């Protein structure tokens, strides 16, 4: 595919040609993705988010995952606890300290926190 940055596209009418639409349709649209996965997995389905009344998770557990009766019931009863957020950790200072230690700028016996 053409990876032209949007700010370099002077005229969308000339950039978005029939050939480009067909190329994108053949790789990115739901039917193309379905066929790619269907070649590998025995059960593939597409959930239309417009058909599930803003409950795509319920549609997934209750309609698509075989034998997920307990997960479906927990979802319907609002009994599924939200997972703990995956808080980001800035490891830059740790990487600096480790690199400094490996290059003998920090003596043995000093912890990462102290470095």
Protein Blocks (a to p, Z undefined) as FASTA:
>chain_A
ZZbdfklmmblklmmgfklmmmmmmmmmmklmmmmmmmmmmbdcdddfklngopaklmmm
mmmmghilmmmmmmmnopaccddddddddfklmmmmmmmmmnopacghiafklZZ
